[in-house]
Amino acid sequence: MRQKSIEVPGLSHASAPIPMACRVGPVIATSGIGGKNAVTGELPADAGAQAANCFENLKAVLRAGGMGMGDVVKVTVYIADEAHRAAVNAPWLEHYPDPHRRPARHALVIQLRGGMLVQIEALAVAAAA
């Protein structure tokens, strides 16, 4: 099998047998990356803090897979309420300040579990060697 599961200490899908991401060749596809703090394990109560944690957690997952935020080509954002959409923009702009160097992004309003208000998924492709 070509797949390589990617795990990060402090981030997991609890008892579900699902890795945080999978790498095949130059491509990483993440599972859902939530907004809990990877160090404390706590999930903040507000969407802004969760969104900030989502992007920091994404950075950690990518690093574990040998890539970085500049390798991301698509981010899907899941929000529990339309009102949380604006909360995603602050960490988005922090990680992608150049409007000419941003991945594609799409947001969907869905029911999230366990107090999550924001969750993200990403697709990343490593630079050609």
BAMI-289264 format. One line per field, with one value per residue (C-alpha): x, y, z. Coordinates in nm, 3 decimals, always signed. Layout:
! residues N
c1 [X;...]
c2 [Y;...]
c3 [Z;...]
//
This chain:
! residues 129
c1 [+0.000;+0.119;-0.075;+0.110;-0.107;-0.014;-0.075;+0.006;+0.033;-0.265;-0.480;-0.684;-1.029;-1.067;-1.135;-1.220;-0.967;-0.911;-0.573;-0.546;-0.423;-0.298;-0.007;+0.037;+0.335;+0.323;-0.038;-0.174;-0.547;-0.654;-0.941;-1.151;-0.925;-1.103;-1.042;-0.927;-0.598;-0.352;-0.152;-0.432;-0.698;-0.951;-1.206;-1.263;-1.623;-1.596;-1.566;-1.272;-1.048;-1.158;-1.080;-0.734;-0.667;-0.791;-0.526;-0.251;-0.353;-0.347;+0.005;+0.110;-0.049;+0.120;+0.455;+0.418;+0.361;+0.662;+0.474;+0.374;+0.091;+0.226;+0.157;-0.219;-0.429;-0.780;-0.936;-1.292;-1.435;-1.728;-1.912;-2.200;-2.368;-2.346;-2.248;-1.916;-1.800;-1.634;-1.440;-1.247;-1.117;-0.872;-0.661;-0.705;-0.551;-0.281;-0.167;-0.240;-0.187;-0.098;-0.419;-0.221;-0.094;-0.396;-0.546;-0.901;-1.154;-1.513;-1.735;-2.034;-2.281;-2.335;-2.412;-2.084;-2.038;-1.896;-1.925;-1.730;-1.822;-1.551;-1.370;-1.149;-1.017;-0.732;-0.567;-0.196;+0.050;+0.427;+0.643;+0.808;+1.158]
c2 [+0.000;+0.347;+0.526;+0.663;+0.757;+1.083;+1.129;+1.419;+1.390;+1.564;+1.533;+1.226;+1.099;+0.948;+0.579;+0.592;+0.413;+0.722;+0.895;+1.274;+1.265;+1.036;+1.093;+0.924;+1.051;+1.431;+1.457;+1.490;+1.473;+1.549;+1.414;+1.663;+1.890;+2.037;+2.340;+2.182;+2.291;+2.010;+2.075;+2.106;+1.903;+2.175;+2.295;+2.671;+2.788;+3.051;+3.006;+3.245;+3.050;+2.722;+2.852;+2.969;+2.625;+2.455;+2.631;+2.569;+2.201;+2.192;+2.332;+2.054;+1.781;+1.911;+1.934;+1.573;+1.478;+1.671;+1.972;+2.323;+2.573;+2.683;+2.336;+2.358;+2.382;+2.355;+2.410;+2.309;+2.483;+2.337;+2.577;+2.504;+2.837;+3.095;+3.349;+3.164;+3.230;+3.560;+3.389;+3.188;+3.495;+3.611;+3.292;+3.254;+3.598;+3.531;+3.217;+3.346;+3.724;+3.746;+3.746;+3.607;+3.306;+3.151;+2.806;+2.765;+2.767;+2.662;+2.683;+2.468;+2.506;+2.165;+2.013;+1.941;+1.709;+1.753;+2.130;+2.199;+2.521;+2.504;+2.216;+2.212;+1.966;+2.032;+1.895;+1.967;+1.888;+1.893;+2.099;+1.907;+1.797]
c3 [+0.000;-0.083;+0.188;+0.489;+0.786;+0.959;+1.330;+1.562;+1.942;+2.103;+1.793;+1.717;+1.636;+1.985;+1.950;+1.578;+1.356;+1.141;+1.093;+1.103;+0.744;+0.471;+0.236;-0.100;-0.294;-0.306;-0.182;+0.172;+0.240;+0.597;+0.796;+0.988;+1.192;+1.490;+1.704;+2.027;+2.174;+2.093;+2.412;+2.669;+2.488;+2.562;+2.308;+2.338;+2.366;+2.091;+1.716;+1.678;+1.914;+1.759;+1.411;+1.522;+1.671;+1.352;+1.146;+1.403;+1.410;+1.030;+1.038;+1.280;+1.067;+0.753;+0.933;+1.047;+0.683;+0.557;+0.418;+0.516;+0.482;+0.144;+0.005;+0.070;-0.245;-0.095;+0.247;+0.327;+0.631;+0.822;+1.051;+1.285;+1.213;+0.936;+1.203;+1.251;+0.895;+0.992;+1.273;+1.017;+0.834;+1.105;+1.114;+0.736;+0.678;+0.938;+0.754;+0.402;+0.402;+0.031;-0.177;-0.470;-0.272;-0.106;-0.146;-0.266;+0.018;+0.058;+0.366;+0.453;+0.738;+0.899;+1.235;+1.416;+1.714;+2.061;+2.093;+1.775;+1.601;+1.333;+1.164;+0.854;+0.598;+0.359;+0.050;+0.005;-0.272;-0.220;-0.452;-0.733;-0.639]
//
